[in-house]
Amino acid sequence: MKKLEKSGDITEDDLRNFTEDVQKLTDASIKKLDEIAKSKEEEIMEV
């Protein structure tokens, strides 16, 4: 993405917006994985 910005294909604002969107998706995925891990841990502890 930085290469696209440096070459002028995207603006600094576009890069910032894209980076924020990627971070939001990453955070949401981590949250889901944490929930799954917690659920599996509880499931294992029951056995």
mmCIF entry with sequence, helices, sheets and N, C-alpha, C, O atoms, coordinates in Angstrom:
data_MODEL
# 
_entry.id   MODEL 
# 
_entity.id                         1 
_entity.type                       polymer 
_entity.pdbx_number_of_molecules   1 
# 
_entity_poly.entity_id                      1 
_entity_poly.type                           'polypeptide(L)' 
_entity_poly.nstd_linkage                   no 
_entity_poly.nstd_monomer                   no 
_entity_poly.pdbx_seq_one_letter_code       MKKLEKSGDITEDDLRNFTEDVQKLTDASIKKLDEIAKSKEEEIMEV 
_entity_poly.pdbx_seq_one_letter_code_can   MKKLEKSGDITEDDLRNFTEDVQKLTDASIKKLDEIAKSKEEEIMEV 
_entity_poly.pdbx_strand_id                 A 
# 
loop_
_entity_poly_seq.entity_id 
_entity_poly_seq.num 
_entity_poly_seq.mon_id 
_entity_poly_seq.hetero 
1 1  MET n 
1 2  LYS n 
1 3  LYS n 
1 4  LEU n 
1 5  GLU n 
1 6  LYS n 
1 7  SER n 
1 8  GLY n 
1 9  ASP n 
1 10 ILE n 
1 11 THR n 
1 12 GLU n 
1 13 ASP n 
1 14 ASP n 
1 15 LEU n 
1 16 ARG n 
1 17 ASN n 
1 18 PHE n 
1 19 THR n 
1 20 GLU n 
1 21 ASP n 
1 22 VAL n 
1 23 GLN n 
1 24 LYS n 
1 25 LEU n 
1 26 THR n 
1 27 ASP n 
1 28 ALA n 
1 29 SER n 
1 30 ILE n 
1 31 LYS n 
1 32 LYS n 
1 33 LEU n 
1 34 ASP n 
1 35 GLU n 
1 36 ILE n 
1 37 ALA n 
1 38 LYS n 
1 39 SER n 
1 40 LYS n 
1 41 GLU n 
1 42 GLU n 
1 43 GLU n 
1 44 ILE n 
1 45 MET n 
1 46 GLU n 
1 47 VAL n 
# 
_struct_asym.id          A 
_struct_asym.entity_id   1 
# 
loop_
_struct_conf.conf_type_id 
_struct_conf.id 
_struct_conf.pdbx_PDB_helix_id 
_struct_conf.beg_label_comp_id 
_struct_conf.beg_label_asym_id 
_struct_conf.beg_label_seq_id 
_struct_conf.pdbx_beg_PDB_ins_code 
_struct_conf.end_label_comp_id 
_struct_conf.end_label_asym_id 
_struct_conf.end_label_seq_id 
_struct_conf.pdbx_end_PDB_ins_code 
_struct_conf.beg_auth_comp_id 
_struct_conf.beg_auth_asym_id 
_struct_conf.beg_auth_seq_id 
_struct_conf.end_auth_comp_id 
_struct_conf.end_auth_asym_id 
_struct_conf.end_auth_seq_id 
_struct_conf.pdbx_PDB_helix_class 
_struct_conf.details 
_struct_conf.pdbx_PDB_helix_length 
HELX_P HELX_P1 AA1 LYS A 2  ? SER A 7  ? LYS A 2  SER A 7  1 ? 6  
HELX_P HELX_P2 AA2 GLU A 12 ? GLU A 46 ? GLU A 12 GLU A 46 1 ? 35 
# 
_struct_conf_type.id          HELX_P 
_struct_conf_type.criteria    ? 
_struct_conf_type.reference   ? 
# 
loop_
_atom_site.group_PDB 
_atom_site.id 
_atom_site.type_symbol 
_atom_site.label_atom_id 
_atom_site.label_alt_id 
_atom_site.label_comp_id 
_atom_site.label_asym_id 
_atom_site.label_entity_id 
_atom_site.label_seq_id 
_atom_site.pdbx_PDB_ins_code 
_atom_site.Cartn_x 
_atom_site.Cartn_y 
_atom_site.Cartn_z 
_atom_site.occupancy 
_atom_site.B_iso_or_equiv 
_atom_site.pdbx_formal_charge 
_atom_site.auth_seq_id 
_atom_site.auth_comp_id 
_atom_site.auth_asym_id 
_atom_site.auth_atom_id 
_atom_site.pdbx_PDB_model_num 
ATOM 1   N N  . MET A 1 1  ? 0.822   -1.183  0.000  1.00 0.00 ? 1  MET A N  1 
ATOM 2   C CA . MET A 1 1  ? 0.000   0.000   0.000  1.00 0.00 ? 1  MET A CA 1 
ATOM 3   C C  . MET A 1 1  ? 0.874   1.257   0.000  1.00 0.00 ? 1  MET A C  1 
ATOM 4   O O  . MET A 1 1  ? 0.566   2.247   -0.664 1.00 0.00 ? 1  MET A O  1 
ATOM 5   N N  . LYS A 1 2  ? 1.959   1.194   0.752  1.00 0.00 ? 2  LYS A N  1 
ATOM 6   C CA . LYS A 1 2  ? 2.847   2.361   0.793  1.00 0.00 ? 2  LYS A CA 1 
ATOM 7   C C  . LYS A 1 2  ? 3.436   2.637   -0.591 1.00 0.00 ? 2  LYS A C  1 
ATOM 8   O O  . LYS A 1 2  ? 3.648   3.790   -0.967 1.00 0.00 ? 2  LYS A O  1 
ATOM 9   N N  . LYS A 1 3  ? 3.698   1.564   -1.345 1.00 0.00 ? 3  LYS A N  1 
ATOM 10  C CA . LYS A 1 3  ? 4.223   1.746   -2.694 1.00 0.00 ? 3  LYS A CA 1 
ATOM 11  C C  . LYS A 1 3  ? 3.204   2.466   -3.563 1.00 0.00 ? 3  LYS A C  1 
ATOM 12  O O  . LYS A 1 3  ? 3.563   3.321   -4.374 1.00 0.00 ? 3  LYS A O  1 
ATOM 13  N N  . LEU A 1 4  ? 1.914   2.114   -3.390 1.00 0.00 ? 4  LEU A N  1 
ATOM 14  C CA . LEU A 1 4  ? 0.869   2.784   -4.158 1.00 0.00 ? 4  LEU A CA 1 
ATOM 15  C C  . LEU A 1 4  ? 0.793   4.263   -3.795 1.00 0.00 ? 4  LEU A C  1 
ATOM 16  O O  . LEU A 1 4  ? 0.588   5.115   -4.659 1.00 0.00 ? 4  LEU A O  1 
ATOM 17  N N  . GLU A 1 5  ? 0.958   4.555   -2.516 1.00 0.00 ? 5  GLU A N  1 
ATOM 18  C CA . GLU A 1 5  ? 0.921   5.954   -2.092 1.00 0.00 ? 5  GLU A CA 1 
ATOM 19  C C  . GLU A 1 5  ? 2.107   6.719   -2.682 1.00 0.00 ? 5  GLU A C  1 
ATOM 20  O O  . GLU A 1 5  ? 1.954   7.823   -3.204 1.00 0.00 ? 5  GLU A O  1 
ATOM 21  N N  . LYS A 1 6  ? 3.294   6.110   -2.586 1.00 0.00 ? 6  LYS A N  1 
ATOM 22  C CA . LYS A 1 6  ? 4.491   6.784   -3.086 1.00 0.00 ? 6  LYS A CA 1 
ATOM 23  C C  . LYS A 1 6  ? 4.425   7.004   -4.593 1.00 0.00 ? 6  LYS A C  1 
ATOM 24  O O  . LYS A 1 6  ? 4.927   8.003   -5.107 1.00 0.00 ? 6  LYS A O  1 
ATOM 25  N N  . SER A 1 7  ? 3.801   6.057   -5.294 1.00 0.00 ? 7  SER A N  1 
ATOM 26  C CA . SER A 1 7  ? 3.703   6.205   -6.744 1.00 0.00 ? 7  SER A CA 1 
ATOM 27  C C  . SER A 1 7  ? 2.585   7.162   -7.141 1.00 0.00 ? 7  SER A C  1 
ATOM 28  O O  . SER A 1 7  ? 2.456   7.522   -8.311 1.00 0.00 ? 7  SER A O  1 
ATOM 29  N N  . GLY A 1 8  ? 1.776   7.572   -6.164 1.00 0.00 ? 8  GLY A N  1 
ATOM 30  C CA . GLY A 1 8  ? 0.708   8.527   -6.455 1.00 0.00 ? 8  GLY A CA 1 
ATOM 31  C C  . GLY A 1 8  ? -0.596  7.882   -6.855 1.00 0.00 ? 8  GLY A C  1 
ATOM 32  O O  . GLY A 1 8  ? -1.542  8.579   -7.223 1.00 0.00 ? 8  GLY A O  1 
ATOM 33  N N  . ASP A 1 9  ? -0.669  6.549   -6.790 1.00 0.00 ? 9  ASP A N  1 
ATOM 34  C CA . ASP A 1 9  ? -1.900  5.859   -7.172 1.00 0.00 ? 9  ASP A CA 1 
ATOM 35  C C  . ASP A 1 9  ? -3.012  6.048   -6.142 1.00 0.00 ? 9  ASP A C  1 
ATOM 36  O O  . ASP A 1 9  ? -4.193  6.023   -6.488 1.00 0.00 ? 9  ASP A O  1 
ATOM 37  N N  . ILE A 1 10 ? -2.633  6.236   -4.876 1.00 0.00 ? 10 ILE A N  1 
ATOM 38  C CA . ILE A 1 10 ? -3.622  6.515   -3.834 1.00 0.00 ? 10 ILE A CA 1 
ATOM 39  C C  . ILE A 1 10 ? -3.119  7.671   -2.978 1.00 0.00 ? 10 ILE A C  1 
ATOM 40  O O  . ILE A 1 10 ? -1.920  7.946   -2.925 1.00 0.00 ? 10 ILE A O  1 
ATOM 41  N N  . THR A 1 11 ? -4.049  8.341   -2.311 1.00 0.00 ? 11 THR A N  1 
ATOM 42  C CA . THR A 1 11 ? -3.666  9.466   -1.469 1.00 0.00 ? 11 THR A CA 1 
ATOM 43  C C  . THR A 1 11 ? -3.313  8.981   -0.068 1.00 0.00 ? 11 THR A C  1 
ATOM 44  O O  . THR A 1 11 ? -3.579  7.836   0.298  1.00 0.00 ? 11 THR A O  1 
ATOM 45  N N  . GLU A 1 12 ? -2.716  9.868   0.697  1.00 0.00 ? 12 GLU A N  1 
ATOM 46  C CA . GLU A 1 12 ? -2.377  9.550   2.081  1.00 0.00 ? 12 GLU A CA 1 
ATOM 47  C C  . GLU A 1 12 ? -3.650  9.253   2.876  1.00 0.00 ? 12 GLU A C  1 
ATOM 48  O O  . GLU A 1 12 ? -3.667  8.362   3.725  1.00 0.00 ? 12 GLU A O  1 
ATOM 49  N N  . ASP A 1 13 ? -4.712  10.008  2.593  1.00 0.00 ? 13 ASP A N  1 
ATOM 50  C CA . ASP A 1 13 ? -5.992  9.768   3.272  1.00 0.00 ? 13 ASP A CA 1 
ATOM 51  C C  . ASP A 1 13 ? -6.549  8.390   2.936  1.00 0.00 ? 13 ASP A C  1 
ATOM 52  O O  . ASP A 1 13 ? -7.057  7.690   3.812  1.00 0.00 ? 13 ASP A O  1 
ATOM 53  N N  . ASP A 1 14 ? -6.451  7.999   1.662  1.00 0.00 ? 14 ASP A N  1 
ATOM 54  C CA . ASP A 1 14 ? -6.919  6.669   1.262  1.00 0.00 ? 14 ASP A CA 1 
ATOM 55  C C  . ASP A 1 14 ? -6.127  5.585   1.984  1.00 0.00 ? 14 ASP A C  1 
ATOM 56  O O  . ASP A 1 14 ? -6.692  4.592   2.443  1.00 0.00 ? 14 ASP A O  1 
ATOM 57  N N  . LEU A 1 15 ? -4.827  5.780   2.081  1.00 0.00 ? 15 LEU A N  1 
ATOM 58  C CA . LEU A 1 15 ? -3.973  4.818   2.774  1.00 0.00 ? 15 LEU A CA 1 
ATOM 59  C C  . LEU A 1 15 ? -4.373  4.719   4.242  1.00 0.00 ? 15 LEU A C  1 
ATOM 60  O O  . LEU A 1 15 ? -4.472  3.620   4.786  1.00 0.00 ? 15 LEU A O  1 
ATOM 61  N N  . ARG A 1 16 ? -4.601  5.858   4.879  1.00 0.00 ? 16 ARG A N  1 
ATOM 62  C CA . ARG A 1 16 ? -4.994  5.876   6.285  1.00 0.00 ? 16 ARG A CA 1 
ATOM 63  C C  . ARG A 1 16 ? -6.341  5.173   6.470  1.00 0.00 ? 16 ARG A C  1 
ATOM 64  O O  . ARG A 1 16 ? -6.503  4.373   7.391  1.00 0.00 ? 16 ARG A O  1 
ATOM 65  N N  . ASN A 1 17 ? -7.304  5.470   5.595  1.00 0.00 ? 17 ASN A N  1 
ATOM 66  C CA . ASN A 1 17 ? -8.619  4.830   5.685  1.00 0.00 ? 17 ASN A CA 1 
ATOM 67  C C  . ASN A 1 17 ? -8.516  3.322   5.491  1.00 0.00 ? 17 ASN A C  1 
ATOM 68  O O  . ASN A 1 17 ? -9.141  2.553   6.222  1.00 0.00 ? 17 ASN A O  1 
ATOM 69  N N  . PHE A 1 18 ? -7.732  2.904   4.512  1.00 0.00 ? 18 PHE A N  1 
ATOM 70  C CA . PHE A 1 18 ? -7.556  1.480   4.261  1.00 0.00 ? 18 PHE A CA 1 
ATOM 71  C C  . PHE A 1 18 ? -6.906  0.803   5.463  1.00 0.00 ? 18 PHE A C  1 
ATOM 72  O O  . PHE A 1 18 ? -7.319  -0.282  5.873  1.00 0.00 ? 18 PHE A O  1 
ATOM 73  N N  . THR A 1 19 ? -5.890  1.447   6.022  1.00 0.00 ? 19 THR A N  1 
ATOM 74  C CA . THR A 1 19 ? -5.199  0.896   7.189  1.00 0.00 ? 19 THR A CA 1 
ATOM 75  C C  . THR A 1 19 ? -6.153  0.756   8.366  1.00 0.00 ? 19 THR A C  1 
ATOM 76  O O  . THR A 1 19 ? -6.121  -0.251  9.072  1.00 0.00 ? 19 THR A O  1 
ATOM 77  N N  . GLU A 1 20 ? -7.000  1.756   8.585  1.00 0.00 ? 20 GLU A N  1 
ATOM 78  C CA . GLU A 1 20 ? -7.982  1.694   9.671  1.00 0.00 ? 20 GLU A CA 1 
ATOM 79  C C  . GLU A 1 20 ? -8.975  0.558   9.440  1.00 0.00 ? 20 GLU A C  1 
ATOM 80  O O  . GLU A 1 20 ? -9.329  -0.158  10.377 1.00 0.00 ? 20 GLU A O  1 
ATOM 81  N N  . ASP A 1 21 ? -9.425  0.392   8.200  1.00 0.00 ? 21 ASP A N  1 
ATOM 82  C CA . ASP A 1 21 ? -10.365 -0.689  7.880  1.00 0.00 ? 21 ASP A CA 1 
ATOM 83  C C  . ASP A 1 21 ? -9.735  -2.057  8.128  1.00 0.00 ? 21 ASP A C  1 
ATOM 84  O O  . ASP A 1 21 ? -10.374 -2.950  8.685  1.00 0.00 ? 21 ASP A O  1 
ATOM 85  N N  . VAL A 1 22 ? -8.495  -2.215  7.716  1.00 0.00 ? 22 VAL A N  1 
ATOM 86  C CA . VAL A 1 22 ? -7.794  -3.482  7.929  1.00 0.00 ? 22 VAL A CA 1 
ATOM 87  C C  . VAL A 1 22 ? -7.646  -3.747  9.424  1.00 0.00 ? 22 VAL A C  1 
ATOM 88  O O  . VAL A 1 22 ? -7.810  -4.883  9.869  1.00 0.00 ? 22 VAL A O  1 
ATOM 89  N N  . GLN A 1 23 ? -7.339  -2.712  10.201 1.00 0.00 ? 23 GLN A N  1 
ATOM 90  C CA . GLN A 1 23 ? -7.180  -2.878  11.643 1.00 0.00 ? 23 GLN A CA 1 
ATOM 91  C C  . GLN A 1 23 ? -8.502  -3.286  12.283 1.00 0.00 ? 23 GLN A C  1 
ATOM 92  O O  . GLN A 1 23 ? -8.521  -4.138  13.171 1.00 0.00 ? 23 GLN A O  1 
ATOM 93  N N  . LYS A 1 24 ? -9.608  -2.689  11.842 1.00 0.00 ? 24 LYS A N  1 
ATOM 94  C CA . LYS A 1 24 ? -10.927 -3.045  12.381 1.00 0.00 ? 24 LYS A CA 1 
ATOM 95  C C  . LYS A 1 24 ? -11.249 -4.508  12.089 1.00 0.00 ? 24 LYS A C  1 
ATOM 96  O O  . LYS A 1 24 ? -11.751 -5.221  12.959 1.00 0.00 ? 24 LYS A O  1 
ATOM 97  N N  . LEU A 1 25 ? -10.961 -4.955  10.873 1.00 0.00 ? 25 LEU A N  1 
ATOM 98  C CA . LEU A 1 25 ? -11.198 -6.355  10.513 1.00 0.00 ? 25 LEU A CA 1 
ATOM 99  C C  . LEU A 1 25 ? -10.315 -7.288  11.336 1.00 0.00 ? 25 LEU A C  1 
ATOM 100 O O  . LEU A 1 25 ? -10.762 -8.343  11.786 1.00 0.00 ? 25 LEU A O  1 
ATOM 101 N N  . THR A 1 26 ? -9.070  -6.895  11.527 1.00 0.00 ? 26 THR A N  1 
ATOM 102 C CA . THR A 1 26 ? -8.152  -7.693  12.331 1.00 0.00 ? 26 THR A CA 1 
ATOM 103 C C  . THR A 1 26 ? -8.647  -7.805  13.765 1.00 0.00 ? 26 THR A C  1 
ATOM 104 O O  . THR A 1 26 ? -8.653  -8.892  14.343 1.00 0.00 ? 26 THR A O  1 
ATOM 105 N N  . ASP A 1 27 ? -9.062  -6.679  14.339 1.00 0.00 ? 27 ASP A N  1 
ATOM 106 C CA . ASP A 1 27 ? -9.569  -6.676  15.716 1.00 0.00 ? 27 ASP A CA 1 
ATOM 107 C C  . ASP A 1 27 ? -10.810 -7.549  15.851 1.00 0.00 ? 27 ASP A C  1 
ATOM 108 O O  . ASP A 1 27 ? -10.949 -8.287  16.826 1.00 0.00 ? 27 ASP A O  1 
ATOM 109 N N  . ALA A 1 28 ? -11.719 -7.466  14.870 1.00 0.00 ? 28 ALA A N  1 
ATOM 110 C CA . ALA A 1 28 ? -12.936 -8.279  14.907 1.00 0.00 ? 28 ALA A CA 1 
ATOM 111 C C  . ALA A 1 28 ? -12.597 -9.764  14.814 1.00 0.00 ? 28 ALA A C  1 
ATOM 112 O O  . ALA A 1 28 ? -13.199 -10.586 15.505 1.00 0.00 ? 28 ALA A O  1 
ATOM 113 N N  . SER A 1 29 ? -11.642 -10.101 13.968 1.00 0.00 ? 29 SER A N  1 
ATOM 114 C CA . SER A 1 29 ? -11.239 -11.504 13.822 1.00 0.00 ? 29 SER A CA 1 
ATOM 115 C C  . SER A 1 29 ? -10.603 -12.026 15.102 1.00 0.00 ? 29 SER A C  1 
ATOM 116 O O  . SER A 1 29 ? -10.874 -13.152 15.519 1.00 0.00 ? 29 SER A O  1 
ATOM 117 N N  . ILE A 1 30 ? -9.769  -11.223 15.718 1.00 0.00 ? 30 ILE A N  1 
ATOM 118 C CA . ILE A 1 30 ? -9.137  -11.628 16.974 1.00 0.00 ? 30 ILE A CA 1 
ATOM 119 C C  . ILE A 1 30 ? -10.194 -11.836 18.048 1.00 0.00 ? 30 ILE A C  1 
ATOM 120 O O  . ILE A 1 30 ? -10.112 -12.787 18.824 1.00 0.00 ? 30 ILE A O  1 
ATOM 121 N N  . LYS A 1 31 ? -11.180 -10.958 18.097 1.00 0.00 ? 31 LYS A N  1 
ATOM 122 C CA . LYS A 1 31 ? -12.251 -11.086 19.086 1.00 0.00 ? 31 LYS A CA 1 
ATOM 123 C C  . LYS A 1 31 ? -13.009 -12.400 18.887 1.00 0.00 ? 31 LYS A C  1 
ATOM 124 O O  . LYS A 1 31 ? -13.294 -13.110 19.851 1.00 0.00 ? 31 LYS A O  1 
ATOM 125 N N  . LYS A 1 32 ? -13.335 -12.720 17.624 1.00 0.00 ? 32 LYS A N  1 
ATOM 126 C CA . LYS A 1 32 ? -14.038 -13.972 17.332 1.00 0.00 ? 32 LYS A CA 1 
ATOM 127 C C  . LYS A 1 32 ? -13.196 -15.181 17.729 1.00 0.00 ? 32 LYS A C  1 
ATOM 128 O O  . LYS A 1 32 ? -13.706 -16.136 18.315 1.00 0.00 ? 32 LYS A O  1 
ATOM 129 N N  . LEU A 1 33 ? -11.909 -15.136 17.409 1.00 0.00 ? 33 LEU A N  1 
ATOM 130 C CA . LEU A 1 33 ? -11.020 -16.245 17.760 1.00 0.00 ? 33 LEU A CA 1 
ATOM 131 C C  . LEU A 1 33 ? -10.904 -16.404 19.271 1.00 0.00 ? 33 LEU A C  1 
ATOM 132 O O  . LEU A 1 33 ? -10.865 -17.525 19.777 1.00 0.00 ? 33 LEU A O  1 
ATOM 133 N N  . ASP A 1 34 ? -10.848 -15.291 19.991 1.00 0.00 ? 34 ASP A N  1 
ATOM 134 C CA . ASP A 1 34 ? -10.803 -15.354 21.455 1.00 0.00 ? 34 ASP A CA 1 
ATOM 135 C C  . ASP A 1 34 ? -12.070 -15.990 22.011 1.00 0.00 ? 34 ASP A C  1 
ATOM 136 O O  . ASP A 1 34 ? -12.010 -16.784 22.949 1.00 0.00 ? 34 ASP A O  1 
ATOM 137 N N  . GLU A 1 35 ? -13.227 -15.640 21.428 1.00 0.00 ? 35 GLU A N  1 
ATOM 138 C CA . GLU A 1 35 ? -14.493 -16.221 21.870 1.00 0.00 ? 35 GLU A CA 1 
ATOM 139 C C  . GLU A 1 35 ? -14.523 -17.727 21.611 1.00 0.00 ? 35 GLU A C  1 
ATOM 140 O O  . GLU A 1 35 ? -14.977 -18.500 22.454 1.00 0.00 ? 35 GLU A O  1 
ATOM 141 N N  . ILE A 1 36 ? -14.037 -18.132 20.445 1.00 0.00 ? 36 ILE A N  1 
ATOM 142 C CA . ILE A 1 36 ? -13.995 -19.556 20.107 1.00 0.00 ? 36 ILE A CA 1 
ATOM 143 C C  . ILE A 1 36 ? -13.056 -20.288 21.064 1.00 0.00 ? 36 ILE A C  1 
ATOM 144 O O  . ILE A 1 36 ? -13.384 -21.369 21.555 1.00 0.00 ? 36 ILE A O  1 
ATOM 145 N N  . ALA A 1 37 ? -11.904 -19.705 21.323 1.00 0.00 ? 37 ALA A N  1 
ATOM 146 C CA . ALA A 1 37 ? -10.936 -20.334 22.227 1.00 0.00 ? 37 ALA A CA 1 
ATOM 147 C C  . ALA A 1 37 ? -11.520 -20.470 23.629 1.00 0.00 ? 37 ALA A C  1 
ATOM 148 O O  . ALA A 1 37 ? -11.349 -21.503 24.276 1.00 0.00 ? 37 ALA A O  1 
ATOM 149 N N  . LYS A 1 38 ? -12.201 -19.444 24.094 1.00 0.00 ? 38 LYS A N  1 
ATOM 150 C CA . LYS A 1 38 ? -12.811 -19.497 25.421 1.00 0.00 ? 38 LYS A CA 1 
ATOM 151 C C  . LYS A 1 38 ? -13.876 -20.585 25.475 1.00 0.00 ? 38 LYS A C  1 
ATOM 152 O O  . LYS A 1 38 ? -13.966 -21.326 26.454 1.00 0.00 ? 38 LYS A O  1 
ATOM 153 N N  . SER A 1 39 ? -14.680 -20.677 24.425 1.00 0.00 ? 39 SER A N  1 
ATOM 154 C CA . SER A 1 39 ? -15.722 -21.694 24.355 1.00 0.00 ? 39 SER A CA 1 
ATOM 155 C C  . SER A 1 39 ? -15.115 -23.095 24.369 1.00 0.00 ? 39 SER A C  1 
ATOM 156 O O  . SER A 1 39 ? -15.595 -23.981 25.077 1.00 0.00 ? 39 SER A O  1 
ATOM 157 N N  . LYS A 1 40 ? -14.071 -23.285 23.593 1.00 0.00 ? 40 LYS A N  1 
ATOM 158 C CA . LYS A 1 40 ? -13.408 -24.592 23.541 1.00 0.00 ? 40 LYS A CA 1 
ATOM 159 C C  . LYS A 1 40 ? -12.771 -24.931 24.886 1.00 0.00 ? 40 LYS A C  1 
ATOM 160 O O  . LYS A 1 40 ? -12.801 -26.082 25.324 1.00 0.00 ? 40 LYS A O  1 
ATOM 161 N N  . GLU A 1 41 ? -12.197 -23.928 25.533 1.00 0.00 ? 41 GLU A N  1 
ATOM 162 C CA . GLU A 1 41 ? -11.587 -24.155 26.837 1.00 0.00 ? 41 GLU A CA 1 
ATOM 163 C C  . GLU A 1 41 ? -12.648 -24.596 27.847 1.00 0.00 ? 41 GLU A C  1 
ATOM 164 O O  . GLU A 1 41 ? -12.422 -25.522 28.625 1.00 0.00 ? 41 GLU A O  1 
ATOM 165 N N  . GLU A 1 42 ? -13.805 -23.931 27.831 1.00 0.00 ? 42 GLU A N  1 
ATOM 166 C CA . GLU A 1 42 ? -14.893 -24.309 28.733 1.00 0.00 ? 42 GLU A CA 1 
ATOM 167 C C  . GLU A 1 42 ? -15.386 -25.717 28.423 1.00 0.00 ? 42 GLU A C  1 
ATOM 168 O O  . GLU A 1 42 ? -15.700 -26.490 29.328 1.00 0.00 ? 42 GLU A O  1 
ATOM 169 N N  . GLU A 1 43 ? -15.450 -26.042 27.133 1.00 0.00 ? 43 GLU A N  1 
ATOM 170 C CA . GLU A 1 43 ? -15.888 -27.373 26.705 1.00 0.00 ? 43 GLU A CA 1 
ATOM 171 C C  . GLU A 1 43 ? -14.920 -28.442 27.217 1.00 0.00 ? 43 GLU A C  1 
ATOM 172 O O  . GLU A 1 43 ? -15.348 -29.494 27.692 1.00 0.00 ? 43 GLU A O  1 
ATOM 173 N N  . ILE A 1 44 ? -13.640 -28.175 27.121 1.00 0.00 ? 44 ILE A N  1 
ATOM 174 C CA . ILE A 1 44 ? -12.629 -29.128 27.575 1.00 0.00 ? 44 ILE A CA 1 
ATOM 175 C C  . ILE A 1 44 ? -12.686 -29.295 29.089 1.00 0.00 ? 44 ILE A C  1 
ATOM 176 O O  . ILE A 1 44 ? -12.517 -30.402 29.598 1.00 0.00 ? 44 ILE A O  1 
ATOM 177 N N  . MET A 1 45 ? -12.921 -28.213 29.803 1.00 0.00 ? 45 MET A N  1 
ATOM 178 C CA . MET A 1 45 ? -12.959 -28.262 31.265 1.00 0.00 ? 45 MET A CA 1 
ATOM 179 C C  . MET A 1 45 ? -14.158 -29.059 31.775 1.00 0.00 ? 45 MET A C  1 
ATOM 180 O O  . MET A 1 45 ? -14.120 -29.569 32.895 1.00 0.00 ? 45 MET A O  1 
ATOM 181 N N  . GLU A 1 46 ? -15.221 -29.174 30.978 1.00 0.00 ? 46 GLU A N  1 
ATOM 182 C CA . GLU A 1 46 ? -16.398 -29.939 31.371 1.00 0.00 ? 46 GLU A CA 1 
ATOM 183 C C  . GLU A 1 46 ? -16.120 -31.435 31.362 1.00 0.00 ? 46 GLU A C  1 
ATOM 184 O O  . GLU A 1 46 ? -16.704 -32.178 32.151 1.00 0.00 ? 46 GLU A O  1 
ATOM 185 N N  . VAL A 1 47 ? -15.257 -31.872 30.500 1.00 0.00 ? 47 VAL A N  1 
ATOM 186 C CA . VAL A 1 47 ? -14.995 -33.297 30.324 1.00 0.00 ? 47 VAL A CA 1 
ATOM 187 C C  . VAL A 1 47 ? -14.151 -33.864 31.404 1.00 0.00 ? 47 VAL A C  1 
ATOM 188 O O  . VAL A 1 47 ? -13.847 -35.057 31.389 1.00 0.00 ? 47 VAL A O  1 
# 
